[in-house]
């Protein structure tokens, strides 16, 4: 596990958070929080619940799943949704308190793309999918109770990845508008996750009407080799942050590619002032006082940006990946269990250590994403 940050690193962390308007107080008191995570342990893929506070974390309960899980969603009643990493074939609802599971297997000519969300009333699910015959992206519309598909809408691109519903109206877009990240990478059923024909990449951010899937808007970046992957909404600036992954054939261009784009309802543009960070944004969250954090596992950093996408600095964290946040705190995990978790807020950041008596927690390799359990 990580040790207490060295003085220079500690001062750097405080300076960064002061730049976001935070008071330089090191240890902010946090209530106990439950996080929904996916991980590999003893050659098994699992999802489960972790209890965390300001100093330590522990494993509460877990469930073995058939293959690697990616997107996770906490439902209001205490149940959770998990979906297989692309190209995936399973969707799961799990009731951790009762141990009950509900499985759904996708039709043979479709594949899950790793993310699912629920409507505000909990009646409908939307899942990003791919039509294996055409490689075109789809949004599966599902009955939340049965998990069965009731319809599907085009995402107007290939390789749709994460999606979210706007919590409030933005410009001419109504509240509830579905924002979908089309990664734009062509894939074929026989090649699985292999990337083919990158010269035909066509990444885009699209806005779909939540009632009928009508296309309300579509935005592209000037650089066609930037794949649009993960999304986070900053309610303070009313801005959408988008984590990017570079697919440039020129490795030098890939190394210096931006990790973040921001969208204000009208314009989609890349971040400014960022140093070279290997062109790979793993996950993204909005920070408690506004702006965005993007994990950079290939360079062991957490990159920080203000709401307009201006570079603010970086924190060191080995194999940084999964991110999530609430209005007061944020949490960062490493995909290497021994590297540990980082907890922060508007007052600083500190490492989290596994509970000494929890032997199972020592070996977790937490995956790309995690989520806060609904209160």
GUPA-675766 format. One line per field, with one value per residue (C-alpha): residue number from 0; residue in three letters; chain; x, y, z. Coordinates in steps of 0.001 Angstrom, whole numbers, plus 500000, padded with zeros to 6 digits. Example, Ala and Ser with C-alpha at 12.3 -4.5 7.8 and 13.67 -1.06 7.14 Angstrom:
// residues 2
seq <- c(0;1)
type <- c(ALA;SER)
mol <- c(A;A)
x <- c(512300;513670)
y <- c(495500;498940)
z <- c(507800;507140)
END
This chain:
// residues 375
seq <- c(0;1;2;3;4;5;6;7;8;9;10;11;12;13;14;15;16;17;18;19;20;21;22;23;24;25;26;27;28;29;30;31;32;33;34;35;36;37;38;39;40;41;42;43;44;45;46;47;48;49;50;51;52;53;54;55;56;57;58;59;60;61;62;63;64;65;66;67;68;69;70;71;72;73;74;75;76;77;78;79;80;81;82;83;84;85;86;87;88;89;90;91;92;93;94;95;96;97;98;99;100;101;102;103;104;105;106;107;108;109;110;111;112;113;114;115;116;117;118;119;120;121;122;123;124;125;126;127;128;129;130;131;132;133;134;135;136;137;138;139;140;141;142;143;144;145;146;147;148;149;150;151;152;153;154;155;156;157;158;159;160;161;162;163;164;165;166;167;168;169;170;171;172;173;174;175;176;177;178;179;180;181;182;183;184;185;186;187;188;189;190;191;192;193;194;195;196;197;198;199;200;201;202;203;204;205;206;207;208;209;210;211;212;213;214;215;216;217;218;219;220;221;222;223;224;225;226;227;228;229;230;231;232;233;234;235;236;237;238;239;240;241;242;243;244;245;246;247;248;249;250;251;252;253;254;255;256;257;258;259;260;261;262;263;264;265;266;267;268;269;270;271;272;273;274;275;276;277;278;279;280;281;282;283;284;285;286;287;288;289;290;291;292;293;294;295;296;297;298;299;300;301;302;303;304;305;306;307;308;309;310;311;312;313;314;315;316;317;318;319;320;321;322;323;324;325;326;327;328;329;330;331;332;333;334;335;336;337;338;339;340;341;342;343;344;345;346;347;348;349;350;351;352;353;354;355;356;357;358;359;360;361;362;363;364;365;366;367;368;369;370;371;372;373;374)
type <- c(UNK;UNK;UNK;UNK;UNK;UNK;UNK;UNK;UNK;UNK;UNK;UNK;UNK;UNK;UNK;UNK;UNK;UNK;UNK;UNK;UNK;UNK;UNK;UNK;UNK;UNK;UNK;UNK;UNK;UNK;UNK;UNK;UNK;UNK;UNK;UNK;UNK;UNK;UNK;UNK;UNK;UNK;UNK;UNK;UNK;UNK;UNK;UNK;UNK;UNK;UNK;UNK;UNK;UNK;UNK;UNK;UNK;UNK;UNK;UNK;UNK;UNK;UNK;UNK;UNK;UNK;UNK;UNK;UNK;UNK;UNK;UNK;UNK;UNK;UNK;UNK;UNK;UNK;UNK;UNK;UNK;UNK;UNK;UNK;UNK;UNK;UNK;UNK;UNK;UNK;UNK;UNK;UNK;UNK;UNK;UNK;UNK;UNK;UNK;UNK;UNK;UNK;UNK;UNK;UNK;UNK;UNK;UNK;UNK;UNK;UNK;UNK;UNK;UNK;UNK;UNK;UNK;UNK;UNK;UNK;UNK;UNK;UNK;UNK;UNK;UNK;UNK;UNK;UNK;UNK;UNK;UNK;UNK;UNK;UNK;UNK;UNK;UNK;UNK;UNK;UNK;UNK;UNK;UNK;UNK;UNK;UNK;UNK;UNK;UNK;UNK;UNK;UNK;UNK;UNK;UNK;UNK;UNK;UNK;UNK;UNK;UNK;UNK;UNK;UNK;UNK;UNK;UNK;UNK;UNK;UNK;UNK;UNK;UNK;UNK;UNK;UNK;UNK;UNK;UNK;UNK;UNK;UNK;UNK;UNK;UNK;UNK;UNK;UNK;UNK;UNK;UNK;UNK;UNK;UNK;UNK;UNK;UNK;UNK;UNK;UNK;UNK;UNK;UNK;UNK;UNK;UNK;UNK;UNK;UNK;UNK;UNK;UNK;UNK;UNK;UNK;UNK;UNK;UNK;UNK;UNK;UNK;UNK;UNK;UNK;UNK;UNK;UNK;UNK;UNK;UNK;UNK;UNK;UNK;UNK;UNK;UNK;UNK;UNK;UNK;UNK;UNK;UNK;UNK;UNK;UNK;UNK;UNK;UNK;UNK;UNK;UNK;UNK;UNK;UNK;UNK;UNK;UNK;UNK;UNK;UNK;UNK;UNK;UNK;UNK;UNK;UNK;UNK;UNK;UNK;UNK;UNK;UNK;UNK;UNK;UNK;UNK;UNK;UNK;UNK;UNK;UNK;UNK;UNK;UNK;UNK;UNK;UNK;UNK;UNK;UNK;UNK;UNK;UNK;UNK;UNK;UNK;UNK;UNK;UNK;UNK;UNK;UNK;UNK;UNK;UNK;UNK;UNK;UNK;UNK;UNK;UNK;UNK;UNK;UNK;UNK;UNK;UNK;UNK;UNK;UNK;UNK;UNK;UNK;UNK;UNK;UNK;UNK;UNK;UNK;UNK;UNK;UNK;UNK;UNK;UNK;UNK;UNK;UNK;UNK;UNK;UNK;UNK;UNK;UNK;UNK;UNK;UNK;UNK;UNK;UNK;UNK;UNK;UNK;UNK;UNK;UNK;UNK;UNK;UNK;UNK;UNK;UNK;UNK;UNK;UNK;UNK;UNK;UNK;UNK;UNK;UNK;UNK;UNK;UNK)
mol <- c(A;A;A;A;A;A;A;A;A;A;A;A;A;A;A;A;A;A;A;A;A;A;A;A;A;A;A;A;A;A;A;A;A;A;A;A;A;A;A;A;A;A;A;A;A;A;A;A;A;A;A;A;A;A;A;A;A;A;A;A;A;A;A;A;A;A;A;A;A;A;A;A;A;A;A;A;A;A;A;A;A;A;A;A;A;A;A;A;A;A;A;A;A;A;A;A;A;A;A;A;A;A;A;A;A;A;A;A;A;A;A;A;A;A;A;A;A;A;A;A;A;A;A;A;A;A;A;A;A;A;A;A;A;A;A;A;A;A;A;A;A;A;A;A;A;A;A;A;A;A;A;A;A;A;A;A;A;A;A;A;A;A;A;A;A;A;A;A;A;A;A;A;A;A;A;A;A;A;A;A;A;A;A;A;A;A;A;A;A;A;A;A;A;A;A;A;A;A;A;A;A;A;A;A;A;A;A;A;A;A;A;A;A;A;A;A;A;A;A;A;A;A;A;A;A;A;A;A;A;A;A;A;A;A;A;A;A;A;A;A;A;A;A;A;A;A;A;A;A;A;A;A;A;A;A;A;A;A;A;A;A;A;A;A;A;A;A;A;A;A;A;A;A;A;A;A;A;A;A;A;A;A;A;A;A;A;A;A;A;A;A;A;A;A;A;A;A;A;A;A;A;A;A;A;A;A;A;A;A;A;A;A;A;A;A;A;A;A;A;A;A;A;A;A;A;A;A;A;A;A;A;A;A;A;A;A;A;A;A;A;A;A;A;A;A;A;A;A;A;A;A;A;A;A;A;A;A;A;A;A;A;A;A;A;A;A;A;A;A;A;A;A;A;A;A)
x <- c(500000;500992;502624;501986;503037;506530;506725;507348;504531;502264;502966;502337;498973;497953;498994;496889;493810;494361;494301;490787;489737;490324;491625;494988;493716;495187;492799;489157;486793;484642;481655;481716;480903;480114;481631;480588;483643;484848;488135;490186;491116;492667;492095;488376;486457;484235;481998;481386;481018;483848;483334;485624;486221;488949;491635;490866;488706;487361;485650;481986;480680;481344;480045;481932;480980;481664;484032;485499;482862;483182;480268;478584;475356;473891;470094;467978;466693;470146;470513;473284;473771;476946;477659;480442;483364;483039;482420;480271;477301;475916;474037;473482;471332;472615;470977;473984;471933;469950;472473;469871;470957;469129;471037;470391;472288;472328;471204;473866;474037;474578;477273;477321;479856;480398;478046;474438;472377;468831;466215;465405;462209;464033;461655;464016;467610;469819;472853;475508;475770;477177;475416;477874;476700;477245;479611;477225;476496;473168;471503;469532;466270;465375;462617;464314;462310;462940;466179;464637;465097;462025;463721;467016;468179;471105;473966;474987;478496;480630;481910;479538;480975;479812;476539;474791;471537;471775;470425;469139;468257;471224;470542;467943;468561;465933;466734;467228;468892;471093;474707;476583;480322;480902;484482;484581;486900;485826;485622;484599;483018;485870;488530;486910;488689;491329;491379;491027;491047;491882;492045;488236;487853;484850;484486;481646;479548;475826;472694;469616;466073;465272;461718;462389;466149;465878;469240;469342;472976;476342;479807;483282;486798;489199;491619;490025;492427;491007;488559;485754;485308;484122;481874;481420;478989;480173;477006;478834;479955;477231;479920;480458;483986;485071;488074;489938;492152;494544;494881;497433;499614;502443;503535;505050;501694;499981;502243;501336;497637;495091;493309;490251;487627;484882;481408;479162;476061;477308;481019;483255;486949;490089;491899;494684;498153;498457;501939;502642;500735;500809;497443;495364;492588;491368;488448;487023;485067;483983;485765;483811;484630;484304;486596;487663;490093;491278;493217;496354;497370;500139;502076;500915;499204;495880;495482;493518;491736;489511;485925;487076;489660;492741;495559;495961;498558;498823;499063;501236;499430;500654;498505;495747;492401;488888;487415;484181;483015;480186;479745;482252;484814;486464;488055;490795;491756;494685;494211;497041;495651;498931;499021;495914;493209;493316;490619;490288;487992;488155;490754;493422;494051;495375;495946;493450;494723;492933;491540;494248;491942;490646;492987;490827;491266;495044;494968;492280;493107;490370;489170;488617;485501;483619;480538;479007;476167;472912;472239)
y <- c(500000;503598;505410;508966;511351;512777;516462;517720;515644;516669;520359;519858;518219;521042;523633;521954;521845;525446;526320;524874;527178;524754;525572;523890;521444;517960;515473;516172;514065;511791;509631;505952;505414;502309;501935;499471;498093;495367;493550;490451;488250;484770;484489;485235;488262;489797;492708;493798;496457;498233;500283;503337;506214;508831;506329;502768;500478;496953;494392;493901;491294;490167;488040;486069;487072;485150;487637;491041;493620;497253;499627;499638;501320;501632;501503;503351;500248;498919;496637;497141;496660;495385;494814;492910;494685;495013;492894;491583;489236;489562;492084;491479;492823;491860;492423;492376;492330;489260;487639;487393;487686;488348;487599;488647;487372;489509;488231;486634;489525;492183;492856;495047;497875;497988;500672;500867;503531;503785;506467;508852;506955;503611;502131;502067;501033;502179;500140;500916;498119;497186;495550;492823;492737;496438;497528;500431;501673;501186;502267;499348;500380;497886;497252;497746;495045;492237;493552;492594;494887;496850;498818;500153;503479;504387;506279;507674;506288;503272;501934;503739;503661;505567;507480;509740;511652;515417;516211;519588;521404;522858;525367;523790;520304;519163;517628;513902;514199;511155;512040;509171;508883;507259;506007;505779;502763;500214;496638;493306;490318;487999;490328;491114;494044;494349;497806;497787;500496;503349;505606;505358;506498;508728;509615;511879;513073;512760;513984;511734;512427;510126;509430;508322;508396;511310;512914;516341;517145;515706;517121;516080;517140;518544;515659;512471;510191;511104;508476;509855;507381;508464;511232;513260;516097;519110;520653;523787;524904;522962;521451;517916;516535;513823;511539;510835;508016;508763;506353;508247;506154;508561;507540;510952;512611;510039;510821;514521;514140;515783;513609;515808;517570;519805;520488;523348;522477;524246;523629;520579;521399;519827;520882;523454;523592;519879;518264;514897;512148;509264;510202;507826;508942;505970;507395;510809;512493;516024;517491;518731;522388;522140;521004;517495;514764;512264;509146;508363;504739;504655;507451;506912;510282;511896;514886;517917;520502;523474;523557;525214;522477;524457;522358;522619;519963;516281;513966;510857;507553;504162;502737;505304;504261;504130;507475;508551;511560;513152;516866;516599;513900;511938;508493;507116;503436;501645;498556;497022;496099;496727;500355;501213;503825;507596;509630;513381;516348;520102;520016;517660;513992;511022;507299;504705;501481;498128;497144;495114;492179;491987;489576;489475;493216;492890;491231;493183;494480;497074;497542;500605;502054;502146;503932;505288;503247;505163;506647)
z <- c(500000;499569;502448;503637;500818;501115;502122;498591;497130;499992;499370;495660;496350;498671;496102;493447;495629;496714;493013;492935;495765;498626;502068;502865;505485;505090;506706;505906;507984;505807;506592;505767;502089;500042;496583;493902;492119;489753;490151;489484;492426;492393;488622;489074;487851;490535;491347;494912;497574;499371;502538;502720;505096;505401;506406;505352;503267;503542;501343;502296;499846;496286;493408;490744;487163;483919;482289;483049;484044;482979;483511;486943;488011;491516;491608;494151;495926;496800;493770;491224;487491;485863;482188;480441;478833;475052;473095;475943;476081;479629;481758;485462;488268;491708;495088;497449;500663;499593;497271;494485;490835;487566;484344;480750;477698;474563;471151;468956;466442;469118;471706;474798;474759;478509;479851;481044;482856;484206;483640;486472;487291;487196;484597;481608;481014;478156;477123;474505;471944;468535;465583;464608;460981;460298;463141;463754;467252;468976;472177;473546;475240;477976;480455;483806;485574;483070;481453;478092;475104;474029;471262;469957;468580;466335;467980;464564;464843;465687;468990;471409;474898;477993;478159;480660;480965;481370;484847;483692;480485;478613;475861;473570;474987;477501;480866;480468;477056;476507;475773;474102;473457;470072;470306;466533;466252;463583;464864;463353;465126;464167;465574;468944;470587;467856;466295;462513;459831;462203;459160;459134;462735;463286;466962;468017;470923;470245;471980;471708;472856;475806;474597;471026;470333;467887;467109;468794;468033;467079;467717;466512;467447;464868;465450;464004;465926;469350;470550;472750;475623;479093;480402;483590;484316;486332;487849;489023;485563;483696;481538;480266;480557;478117;478649;475399;474153;471292;468351;466267;463921;464792;468304;469001;468281;470470;473435;473465;472596;474939;477508;477969;475908;477319;475962;477092;475113;472013;471443;471862;472288;473698;476867;476818;478346;479103;479053;477397;479257;476730;475218;477326;479670;481689;483679;484549;487335;488158;491183;494227;493549;489789;487024;486111;487088;484446;485407;483400;484119;481528;483243;486850;487196;488002;485684;486925;484765;485477;484113;480893;480262;481290;482780;486565;487386;488292;491291;491300;491773;490577;487775;488427;486990;488519;489614;491241;493247;495189;496030;498893;498064;495278;495210;492951;492655;491130;488995;491011;494396;496179;494999;496958;496908;497213;498945;498533;498736;498685;501471;500150;499480;501408;500777;501990;503506;503642;507004;508737;509436;505845;504073;500937;500440;500119;496683;494806;491325;490900;487346;485151;486801;490070;491387;494561;496000;496168;499576)
END
